[in-house]
Structures are given as structure tokens and as C-alpha cells.
Amino acid sequence: MLSIKNYQSNLKYYYGFYTGSVDGKVGSKTKSAVKSYQKFKGLTQDGIYGSKTDSALIKDIKNLQTLLNKQGNKLSVDGIIGTATISAIKSFQRKKGLSQDGIAGSNTIKALKNTSSSSSSSSKVNWDKVKYFKKSEFKCQCRGKYCNGYPAEMSSKLIDILEKLRAYFGKPITITSGLRCKKHNAEVGCVSNSQHQYGKAADIYIAGVDKAKIKAKAYEYGAKYCYYGTAGMGEAVHINV
């Protein structure tokens, strides 16, 4: 069974159920937070931190720590949110352009799951073996305002398609938009589920090449969706996998 301070910390930094001080004292805020968590998990809402609540909360925090470790952290998966876990949450939030409050709320959890899913669906790009492109060409264009420039790993499948397009048309490809953190994506007015946020999309321009031909060839090479001609796209073609 977790100590009072430990479960207060867990409830504070997991969805923000607890808003009081982590002081080891069971007051009205602590009881209210326990009830909120119990409701969230479909447990009896009695405000008592018993074995079922303890087991569910530890499991949730272990899952959170496991997701954070998939981002390169080396946290102990112990079911307790301490300073290292809070720091890892903040680091991930900065990377994704989210509010850096250290609280793993719905947006942070969703981004962690999406990033994990995206990473597992394609192998990591070996940039030393990429002939025509550099990682920096896909950097988020918020220029450090919201993130470190790389909120996700680029899809190896997408890079492979771009490499093939470059070789086929024999002309340089300009990446007009690559990665986007969540805040920059919203700032440019793109849809909330844009694949640019997950390294699975790029907008490209090839001088002197018909956009319809680029689109057709991208589909031939395995693109999931391509388009051009919409507002703000200019002469670029959007490709995602």
C-alpha cells in the first residue's frame, strides 16, 4: 500500500485529481481527489484509499512510466510519481509543445500513446544512410517557441518514399513543412490530428514538376494520402503514410 504522500503525489501529477500540498495529511482535498479517481476508474466512490484504489493507481502510474521510458527515459517502473517522473513528463510536454506543468493529463497521455504507436509502426530513420535529405530539413518551424524542433521521429516509410521521388524525378525536393508540434500545428490552422505531429507527413515542392505526377508517383510508392491545391498549400504537395 502506498504511503499518503506517495498517493497524494500520484493523484496530483496523474490527471491532476489532487490540488493540495503533498504533506501526508488526509484532509478534504485528499478525500475529494480519491473520490474523483475512483469515479474515473469505475470504483466505489467512498473517498477511502483502500486496496482496490491502491492497486489501480499503481498500475496506472506504472503504465505512465513505461510510456515515458519509450521516449528514452530510464525511470524505475515503481508506480510512484517522484521528481524523476515529473521531470520526464515536463520534458515530454516541452518536446510536444504542451503546457509544461508536469501533470500527465489527457493531452499528455494521448500524445504519449500516439507517439508510442507511431514509433512502433515504423523503424527509426538511419539518417547516415539517407542520400538526399537531412534530419534538419524536417524540423518544426516554431523555431524553438514551443518545442525543441523534433516533437516526434520521422517515419522511415515516409523518408523512403521521398528518397524514391527524388531519384525518380531527378530534381531537388524542398520540404515546405515537416514536423509540427501540437501548438505550432494549431497556430498554422491545421487539423488537430495532423500527421505532421507524428512524423508521418511532409509537404514538398519540386520545381518544374507537375503536382499531379508527384501525387500519382507518391501513391505508387506507398503513400497513404496525398493532396495539393488547398488554401495555404501554394505549389506544395502533401504526402502522408
C-alpha positions, -999 to 999 in steps of 0.1 A, spaced: 0 0 0 14 34 -10 21 60 17 -2 90 19 25 113 4 30 89 -24 -6 86 -34 -11 123 -30 18 128 -54 4 103 -78 -31 119 -77 -15 153 -82 6 146 -112 -17 120 -129 -46 139 -144 -44 165 -116 -70 149 -94 -53 163 -62 -47 200 -59 -34 203 -24 1 200 -9 19 167 -8 20 167 30 10 132 41 -22 145 58 -56 132 48 -78 163 45 -109 172 25 -88 178 -7 -72 143 -4 -106 126 1 -121 145 -28 -92 135 -51 -96 99 -41 -133 100 -49 -125 117 -83 -100 90 -91 -124 62 -80 -151 77 -103 -125 78 -132 -118 41 -127 -154 30 -121 -147 21 -84 -169 26 -54 -167 64 -46 -162 63 -9 -131 85 -7 -112 58 12 -78 48 -2 -82 11 0 -65 -19 -17 -86 -17 -49 -78 20 -53 -42 15 -44 -38 -14 -70 -55 6 -98 -34 38 -92 -1 19 -90 -10 1 -123 -18 35 -140 14 51 -128 35 21 -140 18 23 -174 26 60 -175 63 54 -165 65 27 -192 52 51 -219 78 77 -207 106 52 -209 97 45 -245 107 82 -251 142 75 -239 138 79 -202 152 54 -177 126 56 -149 121 30 -123 87 15 -131 76 15 -94 42 31 -96 53 62 -77 55 97 -93 86 113 -79 109 141 -91 124 120 -119 89 111 -133 77 147 -130 109 158 -149 103 133 -176 67 144 -180 78 181 -183 105 172 -209 80 153 -230 55 182 -227 81 206 -240 90 183 -268 53 181 -279 46 218 -274 23 212 -245 19 231 -212 49 222 -191 31 217 -158 44 182 -150 9 168 -148 1 139 -171 -34 150 -181 -55 138 -211 -34 157 -237 -1 144 -224 -14 108 -221 -29 109 -256 4 123 -271 24 96 -253 2 69 -266 2 83 -301 40 87 -302 44 52 -289 20 38 -315 37 58 -343 72 47 -332 62 10 -331 46 12 -366 78 20 -383 116 17 -377 137 46 -368 153 65 -397 191 59 -400 200 94 -413 235 83 -422 220 61 -449 196 87 -462 210 100 -495 190 131 -504 177 146 -471 189 158 -438 170 155 -405 171 193 -401 150 198 -432 120 183 -413 125 204 -381 93 220 -366 91 256 -378 80 270 -345 118 279 -342 120 269 -306 90 288 -295 71 257 -284 94 227 -288 130 216 -295 122 211 -332 117 174 -331 84 165 -314 85 130 -330 107 107 -350 102 109 -388 86 78 -403 112 57 -422 85 48 -447 78 85 -455 116 92 -459 118 61 -482 90 75 -504 107 109 -506 140 93 -515 124 74 -543 106 106 -556 139 125 -555 156 97 -575 128 93 -600 123 130 -609 160 138 -606 154 172 -591 159 186 -556 129 184 -532 121 213 -509 104 203 -476 80 232 -471 66 216 -439 78 186 -420 74 181 -382 50 202 -362 45 203 -325 9 205 -313 10 242 -306 26 251 -339 1 228 -357 -27 248 -341 -10 281 -349 -9 274 -386 -46 263 -386 -41 227 -394 -65 199 -382 -59 186 -347 -49 151 -358 -25 162 -385 1 135 -392 28 162 -393 27 159 -355 38 123 -356 65 125 -383 42 108 -408 36 137 -432 56 162 -452 46 190 -477 71 190 -506 79 212 -537 97 200 -568 103 229 -593 91 222 -628 73 190 -620 35 187 -623 19 182 -589 -4 155 -603 26 135 -613 41 138 -579 9 127 -563 5 97 -586 41 86 -580 38 90 -542 8 67 -542 27 42 -563 55 42 -538 31 35 -509 18 69 -496 -15 66 -477 -28 100 -487 -17 129 -509 -33 162 -520 -25 197 -533 -42 229 -542 -59 237 -509 -57 271 -492 -22 278 -479 -5 249 -497 9 270 -526 28 248 -550 34 221 -525 21 185 -524 11 169 -491 22 133 -486 15 112 -455 19 75 -446 
